Amino acid sequence: MPPIAERVRTLAATSSVARVSVDGVPSPATGGVDERGRPVLLVRPGEPLHRLLDDAVVAVNLTATRRLGAAEHPRGLLEVQGWALAVPAEEARAAAVAVAARSADEALFTALERYGEPSAPRLLRLDVAQVVYLTGHESGVLDAGEYLDAVADPLAETAERVLAHVNEAHRAQLANGVAALLGEPALAGEGPRGGALHDDRPGGGGAGGFDARDPRAGGPGAGDCGGAGRSEGSWCGDVWLWELDRYGATVRVEESLVRFPWPETVATGQDLEAALRGLLCTC
């Protein structure tokens, strides 16, 4: 798996601002995340943040989701805590672009054209103190240094494109490949590919999951997705590629996640696609 700081930064880069609170009180705001992972907020006259001083203590909740078919599922929940500071004039345009990438708003033009005027919309940026994260079965806190020093996955853009294509056009191959790998006798012991399955709901803590390497678990180790032995409602009817990165792939099987690490870390988008082909079954 990628280091947790990298995973959190990668999630932040694809997240939307779900809620903003000032001293625990919800406050309306539109926002995005800049290239360093810092939340950037657009606040309008009359909103609580607009009239606060530059050292206001703020918490910004970010939500990263994954669309599987017609449904949206949470990939990670982040709460970035820190102090809301006015974006310097020379950085205002870049901040506006970061907000527009997640939520296009005509007030951004006004904020730039009338920058510094008391009655104009303001662009604020969080000076990060810490980040609380909840992703799959993992939760914890990163301090400002851990979070800001990390870099989002450099292959994230390619990975998201490939992941979307597989889920749209190659789910049968993915399901067959996963079934074949989890059904290998070697996976009952120290198999090199399969990992533990976990409940993917935030805070699930693995409850209800099982170890794909344990043949006694009664999990998706037997049968061939799409084969003659497949029963109605079998697990392979709900198999999706969930995460894809240079360290491996995570597959969602019904309500659980199984990790398939690559034999070695990949460095390019082409290598990532080649590694993923080993997970897809053309049988």
N, C-alpha and C positions, 0 to 999 in steps of 0.2 A: 504494500500500500504506500501511497505517497506520504511523506511526513505530514502530521496533522496540521501544522501551520500552513503548509502549501495547500492542503485540501480546503482549509477554511478560506484562504485567500482566493482560491479558484471559485468556491461557492459564492463568495462576496461579489466577484466580478460579474456573475450572472444573476445576481439577486435583484429583487425589487424592494423598495421601501414599503414596509407594511404598516408601521406605526412609529410615531415620534412622541416622546414624553419628556416633559420638563419637570424635574423634581417629582416624578411619579405621576404627573397629571398629563393625560393625552393632549397633544397639540396637532392641529392639521399642518401638513407639509407635503410638498412634492419633492422627490429626490432621486439621486442616483449614487454611484460609487466611482471615484476617480481612479487613475492608473495606479495609485499607491494603496488602494483599498479603503480610502477614507470616505465616509458618507458626505455628500454635498446636498444641501437643502435649498429649495426655493421657497421663501416665505413672503406672504403678501401683507400689506398694511391691514391692521386689525387682528392679525393672528398673534398669539402670545409670544412666539419667538421673535416677531418683528420688532417688538419694543424692548426686548431684553438687552442687557449689556453683553459685551463680548465674552464674558467668562461664565455664561449660563451653563449649568450642568445638564446634559442632555443624554438620553438613551434612544438610539435608533434601532428598530427591529427590522432585520432583513430576512426575506424569505426566498429560498431557491426551490423551484419546483421542476418536476419532470412530467411532460405530457405522455401518457401511454394510452393510445387510442383516443377516446373522447374525454378521458378523466385526467385531472391534474393531481399529482402526488407530491408531497413535500420531500425534498432531498435534504434540506438542512434549514435550521432556524438559527439566526445569529442575532445577538444584541451587542451593538457597538456602543460603549459608554465613553463619555468624554466631555469636552467643553466646546460649545458652539462659538466659532470665531468668524468674523467677516472675512470673506475671500478677498485678498488684495486685488487692487484694480488690474494689475498686470496679469493676473491669473484668472480673471473673471470669465473670459471667453472660454477657456478650457473647462472651467467648472460648469458653465452653461451647457457645453457639449456633453459632459458626463451626465447631467440631469436629463437632457433631451434624449440620450440613448435609451433611457428607461421610461421616460414620460415626457413626450413632447408637449410644450406649453407655450402659448404666445406670450405669457408674462415674462419669459426668459429674455425676449427682445427688449421689453421695457426695463428689465433689471440691468441690462447692458447699456442701453441708450441713456438711462437716467441714473447711472451708478452714483451712489453716494447721496442722492436726494432723499430727504426724510420721508417723503410720501411715496417713494418708489418701492417695488418689490426688492427684497434683499437676497443675496446669495451667501449662505453660511456653510462652513465646513467644520467637521468634527476634528478636534485635536484629540486623538485616540488615547484613552487611558487603559482600557482593557476590552477584550471581546469574549463574551460568553457564547459557546457554541453547543448545538445539539444536532448531530448528524447521524442518522441511522441508529445504531446502538451505542454510539460514543457521545460523551458530553464532557465539558471542561471549560477552562478559562485560559486565554492567552493574554500575556501582558503586552503592552504597546510595542516593546522591542521585538518580541517573538512574532507578532502579527505584521508589523511594518517592514521588518527585515526579510520576511518570506516573500517569495515570488510565486505568482499564479502559474499553474502548469503551462509551459510554453506551447504544448500541443493541444490545449483546450479547444481552440477554435476548430481545428481539424477533427478532433475527437467528437465534438458535438455534431458536426456535419455527418461523419461516418455513422455515429450512433443513430441519428435520425433516419438515415437511409436503411440501415439494417432493420430497425423496428418497423419501417414502412414496407420493405420489400423482401426481407430475408428471415422472417421469424421462424418459418418452418425449418430452415437450415440450422438456425441457432438452437431451436428446441432439440433437434436430432443430435446436434453436436454435444450439447450439454448432457443429454441422456446417455450418449455413448461414453463420455468421459466419466460421469459419475457412476456408471455401471461397471467400470474396469475393476477387476479384483484387486489391483494394486492400491486402489483408493480406500480399501478397507483398513490399510495400515498407514504407511507414510507416503501416500500417493503424492506426486509432485504437483498436481494441478488443483484438485478440489479442496475447498476450505469449509469452515463451519458456516451454516446457514443461520441467519439472525432475523428476528422481527424487524422490519424496516420502518416501523412507525416511530416518530420521535419519542424518545423516552422508553421504547420497547424493551431495552436491556436484554434482548435475546429471548424474551419469554415466548414460549411456543415454538421456538426454533429447534433445529436438530442438526447433528453433525453429518454432513453428506458423506464423510469417510467411514461412517459406522454402518455396516450392513444390517445391523439389528434395528436401526432407527425407523425402518419402514418408509423411508423417504423416496425421492425420485431416482433411485438407483437402478430400478428394473424397468424393462420395457423400452420400446423404441417409439419416440414421438412420431406419429404419422404412420407407424407400422401396423401390421395386421392385429397385433395384440393390444392396441390402444383401446382403452375403455372410455365410454362417454364421461365427460367431466374430469378426465385425467389431468394431472398437474401440468402436462406439457401444452395444454390449451391456453395457459397463461404464463408464458415465458417471454421476458423482455430484456433487452440489453439496458442496464440501468446506469452504469458508469463505465467510462473508458478513459484510460490514461496511459502514460508511458511505462507504468509498472504492471499493468494488467487490466482485466475487465471484471466488472461485477454484473451478475445476471440476477434479475428478479424472477423467482419461481413462486407463483402465487403470492403469498404475503411475506416471503422470506428472501434473503439475499445470499448468494454464494459467490465467492471470489476466486478467480482464475488468474494467478500471477503468470506473467511471461517468463520464459526461461532466463531472459536477461532484459535489462531495461532498454527500451527503444529510444532513439534520439531524433527521428524524423517522422513526418506524417506518412511517408511511404513505408517505413519500417512498422509503424503502428498498424497500417492496413494489412501488411503481410502477416503480422503476429495474429491479428484477429481472424484471418482466414483459417488458422489452425483450430479455431473454436467452432467454426461453421462446418456442418456435415452436409456433403452433397449426395449422400447415399439415398 
